[in-house]
Structures are given as C-alpha cells and as structure tokens.
Amino acid sequence: MKNLSQRYNISPLFHKTRIIITICVCLMLLQFSVVTAKELTVNVTELETGKALEFATVSWTDYTNPSKILGGSIVNSSGIAKLNVGNHKRVVVTVGFVGFQTVKQTVNVSSSNFIKIQLQPDTESIDEVTVIAKSKEQLMRESPETVSVIGAKELQGRAVTVESFLNRNTGVKIRQTGGLGSSSRIMIHGLEGNRIKVLVDDTPIDMFDGMFGIDDIPINIIERIEVYKSIIPARFGVDGLGGAINIVTKEFDTDYFDISYETGSFNTHKASTMFRKNLPERGILLGGGGFYNYSLNNYYFKVPEREHLRVEQDHAEFKSYMIKGVAKFTKLWFNQIAFEFGYYNRFNQMQGVTENIQYAHNKEQIFSVENKFEKECFFTPKLNFNIHNNFSYALSNFIDTSVYRYDFEGNTWLSQSVYGETGDVPHNSNDKSLNFNSRINIDYSLTENNTINFNSSFSFSKRQPDDEMANQYAGFEIGGYPSKLSNLISSLTWESKIASGRIVNMLSGKHFYINTQIEDLSSYELQEAPELTHNSSSNFGLVEAVKWQFIPDFHLKASYQRAIRLPNANELFGDGVLIFPSANLKPEQSHNANLGFLTDKTGILQIQRLQFEAGLFYMNIDNMIRLVEQYKSAGYANIEQVEIKGIEAELKLDINKHIYTYGNVTYQDARNVLEYDPVSCSPNPKYGLRVPNMPYFFANFGLEYHSNDLFNKNWFVKAFWDGRFTEEFYYSWKLSSKQSRTIPASFVNDVGLSAEYKKRITISAECHNIADIEEWNLYQIPLAGRSFHLKLRYTFLKTPDYQ
C-alpha cells in the first residue's frame, strides 16, 4: 500500500512546509536577540455592549509633560493596543474613537502593565473626537491598499442583497443571470468571475466549489464589506488577479438576538436569525443562527434572437437554508478558541434561454466545520499568532431525465434519440467533493513602526463524480473521474511607517504552488479511456503599496502587484456534465498598477463632511483562461492576453446632519492584445478589439435623508434614492461594421424608506427599478423589472453589568 505522500503526491508541499516552519522559528528566535522595552497593554471596549473597539486610537505622554505625545497605536480586532513606553514609570494614556467620548487615564507602569478602558457614546462632541480618532472604515480607506469599505450604518435597515450594495461601488459591477439564487459574475476593474476572490471573515467561499453565493448571506449579520481593487492583500493567503471582496460578519461579546423577515415580488421570502449567549465568568460564548431564502422567480423575459416573443419564467424556483452554531472560549491559554459548525442546503430549477427547460434541476448540500486559534503575545510580547482551519464536504445532484422536449410556443414532443433537456444524454448525478483549507498568520513587531507578517495557506480539494445513468447511456464515464487539487500559498509582508506615520509602505512577496491529479480527457470524442495526469507549477508574486499623507487629510496612493491566479477546481476538473477536465491549465498572470488620491475633510465650504477619491488603474493579463467549445462539449484553455486601462472617481457629501449624497463614475477599456491565435498561429482577428460582453462605462448616484429627531428621540428614520447608469456595450466581438448585437444602455432607480424604533424594531419598504426599465444580463436576457420589498426586523442587545 502506498504511503500518504505517494497517494496524494504532496511531498513537495511537506518540503515547502518545512521551509515555512524554519521561517517561523527564525522569527521567534529573532525576538530573543532584541532588547525588549517595557510595554503597556491597553484593552479598549464599548461601555454599552462590551464589544472591542477595533481601530480606536491610543496615544501616551509622560506624566510630567502631558502636552507632548511620545507614541501611539491602533486597537486590534481583539480590543488590544500595545504601547512601548520605554523606561517611563508614569504615563498618561489617551483613547479616542469617532462617536465616543475621549478618555484620559494616568497609569503607574511600574506597578501595572495592563489597563482596561471603556468608552461611552458621545454624539454631541463628535467633531472634537474626530480630531484624534477615525472610524475603522476610514482608517482602512487611508491604508496603502486600493480599497472601498461599506460600513454597517450603510447596510442598516435595508431590504437588499449583498450584490445590490456592491453594485453601487466605484469600479464594481455585478452581472446576474436571473433572479434570487441565480449565478452572477462580480467584476472589479474589468476583471470578473474566478479572477475576483470572495471571502467571508477572511475565508474564501470558492472552497465550496461554487455552490454557495454571497446573496445567501443576510445583510443583518454583516459588520462591513471590504472591496480591494487590483490588489489582493497577502494576509488573506489567496490567489487572484482583479481584486477581492471580504465580507466581515458581526461579533458580539454580550447577549444578542436578531430576527428578520422580508417578502417581495415574484413570491420572494427571506428570513434570518442569530443569537449569542455570553458566560463571561466561564469565558464561554455560545451562539447560533440561520437563514432561509425562497423565490419563484416568475418574471417575464424576451427570448434571445426572438425578441417579439415574451414569456414568463415558469421553471426558475430557488430555495436555500443554512443552520450554523458557534462556541468560543476566551479563558484558556489561547486568547480565543472558536469552533463553528454549519449545514447548507440549496435547490434551484433550471430555466432555458433558447429552449424551454421544464424538469432539469440542481440540489446541493454542504457540511462544514471551522476552528480558530488566536494568541496575543505568543511566547513573546512582540509575536501574535492565529490559525484558521476549514473543512467542508459537499454533495451535488444534477437531475435531467425528461424524455420530452419543450419550446416557448407551448409545443411538446417526445425525444427519439436524445434524453434530457440540457445535452445529449440524461443525468442523475451524485457528485461528492471534499475541501480543506488551513491558514496560519503570524505578526511580529520589529519596532514600533516596523512589523512583519507571515501568512501560509494550504488547500486540498478532491472531487468524486458519479453519474451512472449518463455513463450507461453514453457507453463511457461521461461524468468524469476522481481528481485531486492541492496548493500552498505563502507570503511575507513588511510594513513600515515613516515621518511620524505620514508615509506607510507595504512590501509583500508571495509564492504559489499547485499540484493536480486529473484524468486527462484530451480527446473530446472519448474513443479510449483517459490517462491519469499529474501537473504542478510554482510561481512568485509581488505586492508593493505606499501611501503618503503630504498634508493633513490629503493622501496619495500608489501600488503594484505581480498577480497570480491558480486554476480552480471547476476549471481543472470540469463539471462532469457539459465541461470536460483540463489537466494542463497554466496559472493566469498579471501586472497590476494603481495610482490614487484621497481626501476627507470636515467643515469645508459650509459642508459637514466631504470625501473625494480618484484613481487610475492598469492591468496586463497573460495566459487568460477561457471556456472553449469543442465538439458538443467545452473545456477551459489558456488562450487570451488582455490589457485594461481605466479611471474612476467618487464624491461623498454629508451636506448637514440630515442629508447625505454621493456619486461615482468608472471608465475601463479592456482590449485583446494577443497578436496571433495560439492554435492556428495565424494573425488574431480580435487583436486590438474591446473585450465584448463587458460594461466599459457606468456610474452610480444617490441621495439620503436621515433623522433621529423627526418624531422623537426613540425613532430613527431614513429615506433614500439610488440610481445606476450603464452605457451600451457589445454582446460579442465587433468583427465587422454590421455587428449589431448589443446590451442596451440602462438607468435604473431604487427608492426606499426605513424606520427604527428604540434600536430594536425596524420596518423597511423599498421599490427597486421603480420605472420598470429593461435591464439585461450577461446572456442578453432581460432581468426582472420593478419589484417591491417589505422587511421587518427585531434586535435585542444586552447591556453588560460592569463593576
């Protein structure tokens, strides 16, 4: 019997793991050679909730000279900030955070190296606090990375999906294929699909093999959404080309309960709940929750190439639900040990585009287990350590067994030779997939202004297809063969602050290793059994980002990334139905560059707050992976090279304490720059042409009125308007002047009203696409028109009893 390394061919990974361990040991040994100055640990929390106030600002002065600031730090996600106070015996610590009262406390460092400070909300002195502290969203925007942040306040009280909010961002475009539960493509700076990484709490959701969508995530549980453009932070431990979206969910250190229900057009229903129970004396936090989504998706659309024919979707039903539990322990050797358990179930019918599919549908199930270990001061005050493991087991069933065919005119006929509605053979699959991801993250403080971060992420995927019905009908294993994929992504980042923090530089080196074991279906006619193919590759990437605050509140940013995207499991393995495996895919590679400007000013031109951001971006992508049709099936191949140039800008205005408005615009020009066809070696007729089926100019606008004193202090009311414009673009390559297939321009408007009572009960009503404008998806099919939504939410948050 083969040993483990022989069976899975992962000995190269063990070799690289030894290198990683060596680096970790060197980092830990390094700290023993450095003379450690005295450190003061400050724990900052919110008085009302006990929640850690991440990104609060902490500074210190000597007790004998309180006017001169000698140092400072930022509170981390655990509520901890560390101050290097040298040999000072008595210091004054100042803590500030936007929207909270500033606290000053004198500390005798010689007798205690730990203090706990609790901040109280203070809406009346917000301008004073803003001078010394900024919100976590603003601090992230001012980082060297090109990033947009959607905060919880923007999401509060809305009856929308995550994708709807992302669609309002500069440089971001979401392209859905239908209603709730349909697949979608997220585009950032002209790159979309698998080139954009989507994460939930720093964990990539593509490890679920594409079964789980971000629109399943309830808005209520989201703390913020981070959108990274063209640059993917090394700390995530993922590959990718165009950027990343990280959805950060809410964390509570006290008792909490949240429940909501939403109903809308097209027989849509969405419900979610979440609870937390804190046992502080035992250091235990227990929680759970779940959601349920359902939609009949019975809207009308025009059949492609037959626009006179308007039909109703009658086979696009979608439903999904998830149940999740969590347990955290905070009084063990680790600062936090967490375990999460989840079960996800999804069902969706298939609606045809050119043929009227009536019976084909998909079923998916995912079982997942996660655990996290976090430790501050890991054997030394300068070292922080955390590890995150995620295991999932997924079942996928594709059923397509009809002996009848249907068209949109209402005709039905018995198929004489071809069974099933989606291809040439019937299907009743029972595919299984196993996914495992383990990420290690280590932070080491060299000095107060220099830190090193090491990140290593190991992933393993195994796919076991099973479709006996298709195999018997076709006479061979059409469903595919077992395949394995493993990769290791490692990075080392050095962050330094210069000139009192006005200049921040981040330099990262990344290494990508991938190993695959795939049945090579090189012949699409499958005249003989496929052979087992082993493939591995090693690539290096680089990220350099710098931010310069040349005058107060004005920031210049510049960044460069040598980006790598590894082929994913779907591209390598195929789907066992219509897409065949592609064993020899190479990683996509890209040179990405950004140049930007950011300002955030209060009290300017009689406006309460002005935020303006603009940027230029450039990308050159090689070995781009595209789906290629061969015979009656398809497979992925490295066949394109694309160059993208673009510009974007956004203006946000808090005109006064009640009125807020925003507007943004994006222009991106993506061109095919591959001179010769890689297959025929002849001149490429698409050379220099704009990449089709991709919006190149779009803009978003909005206006909001909000007040907490319209009726009385118990009510918070918000009314809003959002508009989005997309310019007309070609659906396919414009190879001649007679090319006329276009996606028409659209200007869609949404309006809504929400009212919150005592921060407990929220009622929201919204109308999307109020003018019923025809909006098209990426397959040149009109999406759903005007829709109405009503949402009711109840929230309970216990105020801790502090001593």
N, C-alpha and C positions, 0 to 999 in steps of 0.2 A: 504493500500500500504506500502511495506517495505521501510524503510529509506535507505539512500545511503550506510551506513556501513553494513547493513544487506544484501542488494542486492549484494554487491561485496565482502563481508567478509573481509574488510580491517581495521576493528577496531584495530587489533594488530599493523598495520602499524601506525595508529594515535598515539597509545601508544608509539611506538618507536620514532615517530616524536617529541613527547613532550620531550623525553629524549634528542634528538638532540638539540632542541631549548634551553633546560636547559644548555647544554654544551656550546652553543654559547653565552648565556647570561653570564655564568661564565667567559668565556674568555674575554668578553668585560669589565666585572667588574674588572677583574684582572689588566687590564692596568691602571685603576684609582688609584690602590694601589701602583704603581711603579713610582718612581720619574723619569720623562722623561728629558733626557739630550737634549741639543739643536741639532736639525737635519738640515742638508743641503740637499736639493733635487736637483739632477743633471739630466737634460734631455739631452740625447745623441742621435744625429741623423746623418745620412749621408748627406753631403752637396749637392751632385748631385741629390738625389732622395727624400730627406726629410724623409726617412724611418728610423724607430727606429733601432739602432744597438744593438740588444739583445746580451748579453754575453760580451759586451765590459767591460774592466777592469777600475775601478775608484779608485784612491788612494788619500790620502791627507796627507800633512805635515804642521807643524806650520811655519808661515812666517819667524820667527826668526831662525829656524833650518830646512831648506829645505832638508837636507840630510837624515833625519830620518823619515821613513814612520810610521805614527801613526794609520792608519786604511785604510780600503778599502771596496769595494763592487762590485757586478756584476750587469750590466744593465739588467732589466727585459724586457719582451716582449713589454711593452708599452714605452720603451726607458727611464725608470726611474731607478735611483740608489739613495739610501739614505745613507748619511754618518752621523754617530754620532760623532760630533766634540767637545762634552763636553762644556767647558767654553772658548774655544779658540775663539778670536774675529776676527783674520785674518789668513786665511789658504791658502795654495797652492794646487789646485786640478789638478791631472794628469790623463788624459784619454787616453787609448790606445786600439787599435784593429788591428788584423792582416790584413795587406794590406792597412792600413791607417796611415797618419801622426799622431804622438803623439802630444797632445795639453796640455799645462800647463796654468793655469789661476789662478790669485790671487783673492780671494773673501773676502770681508768685511762682515763677518757673522752677525755682529751686526746691519747692515743696510739691509741685504737681505738674505733670506734663500732658494732662488731658483736661479739657473743659467742654461742657455742653451748652450750646446757646440756642434758644428758641425765639423765632421771630413772629411778630404779630402783624396782621394786615394793616395797612395804613393808606387808604385811598386819598386822604387829604394832602399828604406830603409826597406824592409820587414824583414830582419834579425834582425835589431835593434828593430822593433816593436814587433817581436815575443817574445823578452825577457820579455816584460811586459804584453802582451795580446795574447790570443789564440782564434782561431775560435770557434764558438758555437758548431760545430760538435766535435772538440777535447775536449772541456770542458765537453760535455756530455759523451764522451768515458771515461773520467777520473773520472766520478762520481762513487759512490759505486755500482751502479747497473751494471749488465752484459748487455751491450748494444752496438750494432753496429749502425752507422749512415751513411746514404748515402746522400751526400750533393747535392745542386743544380748544382754545377760545374760538377759532375759526370753524371748527367742526361742531361745536356745541349747538345742540338744538336743531340740527339739520336732518332732513329726511332724504338723504342722498347716499350713493355708494362711494367707495374709496376712489374708484376710477373717475367719477364725476368731479371730485375735488382735484385730482391730479391733472385733469384736462384743462384746468384754469391756470396752470403754471406756465411760466416762460420756458420755451424750448421743449415743452412736453406735449405730446399728442397721443390720445388713446383711441384706438380703432377697433370697435366692437364688430362682431359678425351677426349680432341679433340682440335679443332682449336679455333679461336676467339669466345668468348662468351660461350664456354663450361665451365662446372663446374670444379673446381680444389680444391685440398687439400694442405694447407700450413703446412709444417712440421718444427718444431723447436725442436732440441734436442730429436728427436724420438717421439714426440707427435704431432698430427695433427688434422685437422678437427675442430670440435667445441671446442677443448681444447686450441686453439690458438685464441686470441681476435684480431680482426682487427678494427682499429679506423681511422676516418678521422677528423683531428682537435680535437682530444680527445673524439670524439663521436663514439660509437660502431656502425658499419654498420649492425650488425646482427639484429638490431631492425627493419630492413626492411624485416625480415623473409626470408633471403637468396636470395632475388630477385635481389639484386644489387651486382655486382662483382667489385673487385678493378681494373681489367683490363679495365673497362669502364673509369677510371679516366685518363685524358690526362697528359702525362709527363710534358707538358709545365707549368702547374699551380702548380707543386709541388716544395716546398721550400726544404724539406728534408724528408727522411723516417727513422724513428727510429725503430730498431728491438731489443726488450727486450727478453732475453733468460732465461727461467725457472723462472724469477722474473717478476711480474707484479706490477708496481708502484701503491701504494694505491691512489695516486691523480687522477687516471683515474676513480675510482669508478666502476670497473668491476670485474667480477669473471674470472676464467680461471686457467689452470694448466701449460701449456707448455711455455707460454710467450705471447707477444703482439707485434703487428705491428701498429705503429701510423704514418699515412701519414699527414704531415703538409703542407697545401697549402700556396701559396704566399699571402702576404698582401702588399698593396701599399697605401701610403699617398699622392699620387700625380696622375696626369692624366696618364693613361696607356692603351695600346691597344695591343692585341696579337691575331694573327690568324694563323692557320697552316692547311695543308692538306697533307695526306700521302696515297700512294697507294702501293699495294703489291700483291704478288702471291695469288692464289686461289680467285681472284676477291675481294680483300680486299680494303676497303676505310675507312679512318678515318679523321675526320675534327673537329676542336675545335676553339673557340674564347672566348676572355674575355676582358672586358673593365672596367675602373674605371674613374670616374669624381669627382674631389675634389673641394669643395667650402669652402676653409679654413676660409673665413671671416664669414661664417654662421655655421661653424662646422659641415658640412654635406659631406658625401662621398657616392656617388651613383655608383652602378655597376651592371653588369650582364654578362651573357655568356652562353655557352652551348657546347655540343659536339654531334657528330653523328658517329656511328660505323656500318660498314656493312661488311659481308664476306659470300661468297657462301660456303666456306669450302669444296671444291670439290677435296680433295686429295684421294689417294689410300691407302687401308689398307688390311691386311690379316685377314680373318675370323678365330676367335679362334677355335681350335681343327681341323681346315681345312686349314692349312697354305698354301696348294697348290692353294687355291682359293683367288685370289687378285681382289678386287672390288673397284670401285670408290664411294665415298660418294656422293649420289645424293639427300639427304634429310637432310641437316645439315645447312641450311641457318640461318644466325643470323643478326639481326639489332637492334640497340638501339639508343635512343637520350635523351638528358636532356636539359632543359631550367631552368636557375636559375637567380634570382635577389637579390640584397642586398642593404640595406640602413643603414648607420651608422651615429650616432650623437655624437659629441665629446664636445659640449659646454653646456651640461646640468649638473645637479648635479652629475650624474654618469660620470666617465671619458669616458666611451663608452657605448652606447646602440646600438645594432645591430639587424636587422631583415632580415631574409633570406626566400625566397620562391622558391620552386622547383617543377618541374614536370618531371617524368622519365617514359619512355615507352620502352618496350622490347618485342621482338618477336624471338622465336627460334623453328626451326623444330627439330624433334627427329630422330636420325639415330640409327637403331637397331644394336646390337652387334652380336647376333646369328640369328636373323630374320631381314628381310629387311623391316623396317617400312617406309611407304610412305606418310602417311597422318596425323599422330598424331603430335600436336604442342602445344606450350605454348604461352600465352600472359600475360603480366603483366603491371600494371600501378601503380605509386606511386605519391601521392600528399604530400608534406612536407612543414612544417613551422617551423622555428627556431627563437629563440630570445636569446640574451645575454645581461647581465648587468655586467659591471665591475666598481669597485670603489676602487681607491687607498686611503689610509688614511681614512678608513671607521669609522667615528666618532672619530678616534684617529690615529696619525701617525704610530702606530705600527700594525694596522689591515688593511688587504686587503681582499676584498670580491668580489666574482663573482658568478653568477648563469646562467645556460645554460639550456634552455628548448627546447625540440624537439618533434614535433607531426607529425605523418605520417598516411596516410590512403591508403591502398593498395588493388588493385583488381587483382585477379589471375584467368585466364581462361585456363583450360586444355581441349583440344578437341581431342577426339579419337572415331570417329563414323563410321569408314570404315567397310563394310560388306565383304570385301575381305582381303585375306592374301597373302603375297609375300615372295619369297625366293631369295637368291643371285644368283641362276642359271637362273633367269628370269621367273620362273613359277608363275602363279596366279590362285587362287581357291576361290570359294565362301564359306564363313564360314557358316556351317549349324546350329551350336548351340552357337558359341561364337562370339560376335560382338566386334569391337575394335581390335587394334593391340598390345596393351601393357598388357592386362589382360583378365579376364573372362567376363567383362561387358563393354559396351560403356560408354564414358564420354563426358559431355558437361557442365563443372563446371563453377560456377560463385562465387568463394570464396572471402570473404571480411575479412580484418584484420585491426585492429586499434592498433597503438603503441604510447605510450607516455613515455618520459624519462625526468626527471628533476634532474640536478646535481648542488649541492651547494658546493663551495670551499672557505675556509677561511684560510688565512695565518696570523699568529700572531708572532711578533718578541719579544721574551722574553728578549734577549740581542743581541749584535752584532753577536755572534757566536752560538746562540740557537734560533731556530724557531719551531713553532708548526703549523701543517696543519691539518685541519679538512675537511673531504670530505663526502658527503652523496649523494647517487644516488638512486632515486626511479624510477621504471619502471613498466609499466602496458601494457599488451597485451590482446587483445580479438580477437578470431577467429570465423567467421560465415561461415561455409561451406555450399554450395548449389550445388547439382548435381541431379536435378530431373530425368534426363534420366537414370543415374545409379541406382537411387532408384527404379524407376518403373521396370527396367529390373530385378534387384535382388530381389525385393519384400520387401526390408527394407532400412533403412537410411545408405547406404553404404558410403556416403560422410562424415559421422561423424556428430557430434552435436556441438552446441556452447560451447566454452571453454574459460576460463579466466586464466591469469597468472599475478601475481604481485610479485615484490621483492624489497627489500630495502637493499642496501649495504652501510655500514658506516665504516669509518676508521679515526684513529687519528695517526699522524706521528710526531715524534720528531727528528729533525736533529740538530746535534751538531758538531762543528769544534773545534779541539784540536791541541795544539802545532803549533800555527800560521797557521792553516788550513791544515797541513800535514796529519792529521788524520780526516776523516769525517765519522760520524756514523749516520745511519738512522734506526730508530726503528718504526714499524707500527703495530697497532692492527686493525683487520678487523672483522666486524660482517656481516653475510649473513642471510637474512630472505627471505623465499619464501612461497607463498601461491597460491594454484591452485584450480580450479574448473573444473573438467573434466568428461565427460561421460565415465565411465569405461567399455570398451569393453573387459572384461576378457575372454569371450568366442569368439574365432575366427570364430566359425561357426554361431554365432549370432542367436541362437534359440529363444531368447527373448530380449526385449528392454533393453538397458544398463541403469545402475543406475548412478545418479549424485554422484561423489566422490569429497570430499574436502580433501586436503592434505597440510600440512605446515611443515616446518622444520627450525631450527635455528642452525647455525654453526659459529665457530670462527676461524679466520686465523691469521697468524703472519708473519711479514717480518722483518728480521734483516740483514742489509748490512753495511759493513765497508770497507773503503779504506785507505791505509797507503802509503804515499809518503816517503819512507825511505831514499832516496837520490833524488836529483833533476832529474826529468824526468823518474823516475822509480817508478811504482805503484804496490802494492799488493792489491788484492780484495778478499773478502770472503762474502758469503751471504747464508741465509737460508730462506725458505718460507714454511709455512704450508698453502698449496694452496687448494682452494675450487672452484669447478665448478658446478654451478647450472644447472639442466636440462633445455634446452631451449624450446621454443615454438614448434619447429618442432618435437623434441623427445617426448614431452608430448602430443601434440595434434595429431601427425601423419600428413599425407598429404591428407587424405580424398580419396586417390586413392589406393595405394598399402601398405601404412604403417598405422597401427592402433594406436590409442592413448595408452599411457602407464601412467596410473594415479599414480602409486606408485613408480616411479623412485626416487632413493636417489641421493643426490649430490655426485659427484666424489671428492675424497680427495687424496692429495699427499704431501709427504715430498720431498722438492727440496733443493739441496745444490750445490753451485758453489765455486770454488777456481781458481783465475786467476792472471795473471801477464801482465803488460802493460808498454811499453816504447816508447818514441817518442823523437828522437834525431836529431838535425840538425848538418851538417858539421862533420860527423863521417866517417872515412875510405874513405875520398875523395868523399863521397856521400852527396848530398844536404840534404836529409832527409830520416831517417829510422824509420819505425813504425813496432813494433812486439808485438803481443798479443797471449797468450796461456791460455788455461783453462781446468779444469776438471769439470765434472758435474755428478750428481747422482740424480735419482728420483725413488720413490717408490709409485705407484698409486694403490689405493684401490677403490672398487665399480665402476670400469670402465664400462661405458655404451657401449653396443654393439648392433647392429641390429641382431635380431634373427628371423629366418624363422619359421613360424608356419602355418600349413595347406597350403593354397595357398597365404598367405599374410605374413606380417612381423611386428614386433614391437620391441621397444628398451627395454633392461633389464640390470641390474647391474650384470654382470656375470664374470668379469675378474679382476685379480690383476697382475700388470706388474712392473718389476724392470728394470731401464735403467741406464747404466754406459757409460760414453763417454769421449773423449778428442778431443780438436780442437786447431788449431793454424793458424795464418795468418801473413804474412810478406808483407809489402808495402815499395817500394823504389822509391824515386824521385832521379834517378841517376844524373841528371842535370836538368837545367830549361826546357829541351825539352822532356826527356824520363822518363816515369813512368812505373813501372811493379809491379805486385802483384801475390801472390799465397796463397791459403789456403787449409786446409785439415780437414776432420771431420770423426771420427770413433765413432759409437754409437751402443751399444749392448743392445737390448731390449729383455727381457726374460719373459715368463709366469711363475709366481711364486705361482699360485693358486694350492694347493696340491690336493684338492678334488672338484669334479664337484658340483656346488651349487644346481643342480636339482636332480641328481641321488645319490649324497653323496658318489659316488664311486671314486677311485683314478683317478685323471685327467691325461689322456694320453698325454696332451700337456705340462705338468709340466716340466719346465727347458728348453723348446724349444725356439728358437729365434722366435720372432713375425714375421709372414710372410708378404709379400707384402709391405716391408718397406726397403728402401736403408740403409745399415749399414756402407758403406764406400764410400765417394765421395770427389772430390777435384775440385778446380777452379784455372785457371791461366789466366793471361792477360798481354798485352804489349801495351803501348800507346805512340805515338809521337804527340806533340802539339807545335805550334809556332805562335807567333803574329808578326813575322818579316820575314817570309818566302818569302812573296812578298813585302808587305809594311805594315805600322802600321795600315792600315784600315782592314786588314784581320787576322782572327784567324782560323788556320787550325788544324784539329785533325784527326789522323788515328789510328786505334786500331785493336787488335785481342783479342778475348775472347775464352777460351776453358773450357769445363766442362767434368769431368770424373765421371762415376757412375759404381761401381762394380756390378757384377751379384748377384742377390738375389732370394730367393724362392718366388713363387707366392702364395703358400698355405702352410699349416703346413707340415713339413717334418716328417711324422709319420712312414715312412719306408725308407729303403735304396733305394727302387725303385722309390721314389719320384723324378720326373724329370721336373716338371713344373717350369720353372724359367723365370725371366726377364733378358735377356742377358746384359752383360756389354756394355757400350757405351762411346765414346769420341767424343763430338760434338764441332765444331769450328764455330765461327762467326767472320766476318771481316766487317769493315766499314770505311767511310771517310765522314767528315763534314767540311764545310767552312762557316765562319760567316763574314759578311761584315758590318763594322761600327756598330756592335752590334744591327743591325736592321734586316738584311736578312740572313737567314741560309738555306743552302742546305745540305741534308744528304742522303747518299746512303749506304745501308747495305745488306749483304748476310748472312743469318742465316743457320747454318748447311751446310756449303759450300761443304763438301764431301758427302752430302746426306746419312749420317749414319742413320740406322734404330734405332729409339728411341721409347720406349714403354711406354704406360700409365699404371695407376694402375689397369686397367681391362685387361691387357695383350693384348693390341691392339696397333699396330704401330701408332705413331703420324705423323703429317705432316713432310715431308722431307725438302729438300732445298727450301728456299724461298728468294725472292728479295723484297727490300723495298726502296722507294724513298719518301723523305719528304721535303716540302718547308714551311718555317715559316717567318713571318714578325712581328717585335716588335717595338712599339713606347713607349718611356718613357719620359715624360716632365720633364725638369729640373726646380725646383721651383725658383722663383724670390725672394731671401731673402733680407731683408732690412739690 
